Amino acid sequence: MEAQAVSTPVDLSSLFLHFLTLSLLAIGGGITTVPEMHRYLVDRTGWLTDTSFTSSIALAQAAPGPNILFVAVLGWNVAGLPGAAASMAGMMLPSSVLTLTATRWARANREHVVLRAFSAGMTPLTLGLIIATGWLLALPFLKVDAHRWGTLALMAATVLLTLKTRLGLVWMVLAGGLLGALGLV
């Protein structure tokens, strides 16, 4: 069994600032910064042992929910609820501020040439990904004779309703789920 970590007193502001810095490097998700988290929490500060660090990540990854929850578990194991709050706030604050700022800028500059070019370029890509996803989700039903025509009719109705009305997609998904639950498609 691994010996307990010899730790320095937990400084919540240092924990927060370290995770704040790491969030700026988390291209590809928070899991990409695990080696640096280990270096800081285990090697540098001694707040966690190798075993507790690894167990924290394994526990968080096994639980349902967003993958980023491992940050809260690490913080919890360092300093309880205040540690979980400091580590999660540090990890989430930069991305939240960036998203809010970009959204506000985009709303205020709808006619900006860069934004219009970005939107024009992303529209076909987004549409293609949505169609590909829809096709992959419908494919198992299209292969079954009993569901083929109902699935095709539901797909056609969804496309027509989307193009010809302002009906929200949530209502169409709800209607499709209801029709499926009743065995009509």
PALUMRO-450199 format. One record per residue (C-alpha): residue number from 1; residue in one letter; y, z, x. Coordinates in pm, 1 decimal, always signed. Layout:
N
<NUM,"a",<Y,Z,X>>
...
This chain:
185
<1,"m",<+0.0,+0.0,+0.0>>
<2,"e",<+344.1,-87.9,+124.2>>
<3,"a",<+579.5,+188.2,+228.5>>
<4,"q",<+892.2,+253.3,+25.6>>
<5,"a",<+1201.7,+69.1,+138.5>>
<6,"v",<+1444.4,+269.7,+343.8>>
<7,"s",<+1753.6,+187.7,+151.8>>
<8,"t",<+2120.3,+227.0,+195.1>>
<9,"p",<+2305.6,+349.3,-111.7>>
<10,"v",<+2339.6,+76.9,-372.0>>
<11,"d",<+2686.5,-73.2,-384.2>>
<12,"l",<+2715.2,-251.4,-720.3>>
<13,"s",<+3021.6,-448.7,-614.3>>
<14,"s",<+2832.5,-585.3,-311.2>>
<15,"l",<+2536.9,-670.9,-533.4>>
<16,"f",<+2766.4,-847.8,-779.6>>
<17,"l",<+2955.7,-1038.8,-506.7>>
<18,"h",<+2636.6,-1145.8,-331.9>>
<19,"f",<+2489.3,-1288.1,-651.9>>
<20,"l",<+2827.0,-1445.2,-734.4>>
<21,"t",<+2813.4,-1626.7,-400.5>>
<22,"l",<+2450.0,-1726.4,-451.8>>
<23,"s",<+2528.0,-1875.5,-791.7>>
<24,"l",<+2748.7,-2132.6,-620.9>>
<25,"l",<+2447.8,-2242.0,-414.6>>
<26,"a",<+2199.5,-2247.7,-702.5>>
<27,"i",<+2176.3,-2625.2,-736.5>>
<28,"g",<+1843.0,-2676.4,-910.1>>
<29,"g",<+1843.7,-2330.6,-1066.5>>
<30,"g",<+1857.6,-1972.0,-953.7>>
<31,"i",<+1502.6,-1983.4,-820.3>>
<32,"t",<+1624.5,-2199.1,-530.0>>
<33,"t",<+1816.2,-1899.0,-393.4>>
<34,"v",<+1516.6,-1662.6,-379.9>>
<35,"p",<+1484.3,-1674.6,+1.4>>
<36,"e",<+1845.3,-1559.0,+39.8>>
<37,"m",<+1795.2,-1292.4,-230.0>>
<38,"h",<+1494.7,-1166.4,-35.7>>
<39,"r",<+1689.0,-1161.2,+289.4>>
<40,"y",<+1965.8,-960.0,+125.2>>
<41,"l",<+1770.8,-721.8,-99.0>>
<42,"v",<+1473.9,-656.0,+130.7>>
<43,"d",<+1569.0,-732.4,+491.1>>
<44,"r",<+1941.4,-654.8,+502.4>>
<45,"t",<+1997.2,-371.2,+253.9>>
<46,"g",<+1643.4,-238.1,+211.5>>
<47,"w",<+1706.5,-186.8,-159.0>>
<48,"l",<+1365.4,-340.6,-240.9>>
<49,"t",<+1033.8,-368.5,-60.4>>
<50,"d",<+852.0,-698.1,-14.6>>
<51,"t",<+604.7,-594.5,-284.7>>
<52,"s",<+867.5,-485.8,-536.2>>
<53,"f",<+1067.1,-804.2,-474.8>>
<54,"t",<+765.2,-1029.3,-527.7>>
<55,"s",<+646.2,-828.0,-826.4>>
<56,"s",<+991.4,-849.0,-986.4>>
<57,"i",<+991.7,-1226.6,-968.6>>
<58,"a",<+630.2,-1256.4,-1084.6>>
<59,"l",<+695.7,-1028.3,-1382.3>>
<60,"a",<+1009.1,-1217.9,-1486.8>>
<61,"q",<+842.4,-1557.4,-1451.5>>
<62,"a",<+544.2,-1445.0,-1658.7>>
<63,"a",<+766.0,-1324.4,-1944.2>>
<64,"p",<+892.0,-1568.1,-2205.5>>
<65,"g",<+1256.5,-1667.6,-2184.3>>
<66,"p",<+1486.7,-1834.2,-1935.8>>
<67,"n",<+1373.0,-1848.8,-1573.7>>
<68,"i",<+1697.3,-1687.1,-1460.7>>
<69,"l",<+1579.9,-1352.4,-1599.4>>
<70,"f",<+1421.8,-1276.0,-1263.4>>
<71,"v",<+1774.6,-1199.4,-1141.5>>
<72,"a",<+1808.6,-924.4,-1402.3>>
<73,"v",<+1469.0,-778.6,-1306.3>>
<74,"l",<+1568.7,-772.7,-939.8>>
<75,"g",<+1895.8,-602.0,-1027.3>>
<76,"w",<+1712.9,-354.5,-1252.8>>
<77,"n",<+1475.9,-261.0,-971.0>>
<78,"v",<+1771.1,-210.6,-737.3>>
<79,"a",<+1993.5,+3.9,-962.1>>
<80,"g",<+1867.8,+15.9,-1319.4>>
<81,"l",<+2083.8,-119.8,-1601.0>>
<82,"p",<+2403.8,-132.7,-1391.2>>
<83,"g",<+2215.5,-330.9,-1125.0>>
<84,"a",<+2077.5,-573.5,-1383.0>>
<85,"a",<+2425.0,-622.2,-1528.9>>
<86,"a",<+2586.8,-671.1,-1186.5>>
<87,"s",<+2329.9,-924.0,-1066.3>>
<88,"m",<+2326.3,-1124.3,-1391.6>>
<89,"a",<+2705.1,-1124.1,-1421.6>>
<90,"g",<+2734.2,-1240.8,-1062.9>>
<91,"m",<+2481.0,-1516.9,-1116.8>>
<92,"m",<+2612.8,-1636.6,-1453.0>>
<93,"l",<+2990.3,-1600.4,-1418.5>>
<94,"p",<+3064.8,-1907.5,-1200.0>>
<95,"s",<+2855.1,-2148.7,-1407.4>>
<96,"s",<+3001.1,-2013.6,-1731.4>>
<97,"v",<+3358.9,-2043.1,-1605.7>>
<98,"l",<+3290.9,-2393.7,-1472.3>>
<99,"t",<+3142.0,-2505.1,-1804.9>>
<100,"l",<+3427.6,-2354.9,-2004.5>>
<101,"t",<+3689.2,-2509.3,-1775.6>>
<102,"a",<+3526.2,-2852.2,-1778.0>>
<103,"t",<+3489.4,-2846.1,-2156.1>>
<104,"r",<+3852.2,-2748.5,-2209.5>>
<105,"w",<+3971.6,-3010.3,-1962.2>>
<106,"a",<+3759.4,-3277.9,-2131.3>>
<107,"r",<+3891.0,-3183.3,-2474.9>>
<108,"a",<+4252.4,-3195.8,-2354.2>>
<109,"n",<+4203.7,-3522.9,-2164.4>>
<110,"r",<+3985.7,-3727.3,-2398.2>>
<111,"e",<+4172.7,-4044.4,-2309.0>>
<112,"h",<+4164.8,-3990.5,-1932.3>>
<113,"v",<+4015.8,-4297.2,-1763.4>>
<114,"v",<+3765.1,-4091.5,-1559.2>>
<115,"l",<+3638.5,-3907.2,-1865.4>>
<116,"r",<+3611.0,-4225.6,-2069.5>>
<117,"a",<+3420.1,-4395.0,-1785.4>>
<118,"f",<+3188.6,-4095.8,-1751.4>>
<119,"s",<+3123.6,-4088.5,-2127.6>>
<120,"a",<+3067.4,-4464.0,-2138.6>>
<121,"g",<+2816.6,-4438.8,-1854.2>>
<122,"m",<+2634.4,-4135.2,-1991.7>>
<123,"t",<+2603.3,-4260.3,-2350.5>>
<124,"p",<+2329.2,-4518.9,-2285.6>>
<125,"l",<+2148.4,-4282.5,-2051.7>>
<126,"t",<+2153.3,-4002.0,-2309.1>>
<127,"l",<+2049.3,-4235.5,-2588.2>>
<128,"g",<+1762.1,-4368.8,-2378.9>>
<129,"l",<+1639.5,-4019.2,-2297.5>>
<130,"i",<+1656.0,-3915.7,-2663.2>>
<131,"i",<+1463.6,-4225.2,-2771.6>>
<132,"a",<+1202.3,-4171.7,-2499.8>>
<133,"t",<+1161.6,-3807.3,-2601.8>>
<134,"g",<+1133.0,-3900.8,-2969.7>>
<135,"w",<+875.2,-4166.0,-2889.1>>
<136,"l",<+665.6,-3925.8,-2680.0>>
<137,"l",<+675.8,-3665.8,-2956.9>>
<138,"a",<+583.4,-3923.4,-3223.9>>
<139,"l",<+308.2,-4097.4,-3024.0>>
<140,"p",<+24.2,-3856.5,-3114.3>>
<141,"f",<+104.5,-3905.1,-3485.5>>
<142,"l",<+129.8,-4282.5,-3449.6>>
<143,"k",<-223.5,-4292.9,-3307.1>>
<144,"v",<-370.0,-4128.5,-3619.7>>
<145,"d",<-412.5,-4376.3,-3906.3>>
<146,"a",<-338.5,-4115.5,-4173.2>>
<147,"h",<+0.1,-4033.2,-4018.2>>
<148,"r",<+110.3,-4368.4,-3875.3>>
<149,"w",<+307.6,-4507.9,-4170.0>>
<150,"g",<+459.3,-4173.9,-4266.8>>
<151,"t",<+575.5,-4120.6,-3909.0>>
<152,"l",<+725.5,-4469.4,-3887.3>>
<153,"a",<+900.2,-4419.8,-4223.0>>
<154,"l",<+1038.8,-4084.9,-4109.0>>
<155,"m",<+1163.4,-4239.7,-3784.0>>
<156,"a",<+1329.6,-4527.7,-3970.9>>
<157,"a",<+1488.8,-4290.7,-4223.0>>
<158,"t",<+1626.2,-4075.5,-3940.8>>
<159,"v",<+1779.6,-4376.3,-3764.7>>
<160,"l",<+1933.7,-4506.3,-4088.4>>
<161,"l",<+2070.3,-4166.6,-4191.4>>
<162,"t",<+2216.4,-4118.7,-3844.7>>
<163,"l",<+2387.2,-4457.6,-3846.4>>
<164,"k",<+2504.5,-4464.7,-4209.2>>
<165,"t",<+2596.0,-4102.2,-4288.2>>
<166,"r",<+2757.0,-3800.2,-4128.8>>
<167,"l",<+2455.9,-3582.9,-4215.0>>
<168,"g",<+2390.0,-3331.4,-3937.4>>
<169,"l",<+2078.3,-3381.3,-3727.9>>
<170,"v",<+1972.0,-3023.5,-3796.1>>
<171,"w",<+1926.2,-3110.0,-4164.7>>
<172,"m",<+1713.9,-3412.1,-4075.8>>
<173,"v",<+1495.0,-3204.0,-3844.3>>
<174,"l",<+1459.1,-2942.9,-4118.4>>
<175,"a",<+1365.5,-3212.2,-4372.9>>
<176,"g",<+1112.4,-3365.0,-4133.1>>
<177,"g",<+957.6,-3024.3,-4068.4>>
<178,"l",<+937.0,-2956.6,-4440.9>>
<179,"l",<+774.1,-3293.5,-4507.7>>
<180,"g",<+525.6,-3226.9,-4227.8>>
<181,"a",<+448.1,-2877.9,-4355.6>>
<182,"l",<+378.5,-3021.2,-4700.2>>
<183,"g",<+144.1,-3278.5,-4543.1>>
<184,"l",<+351.2,-3575.6,-4657.3>>
<185,"v",<+387.5,-3721.0,-4307.6>>
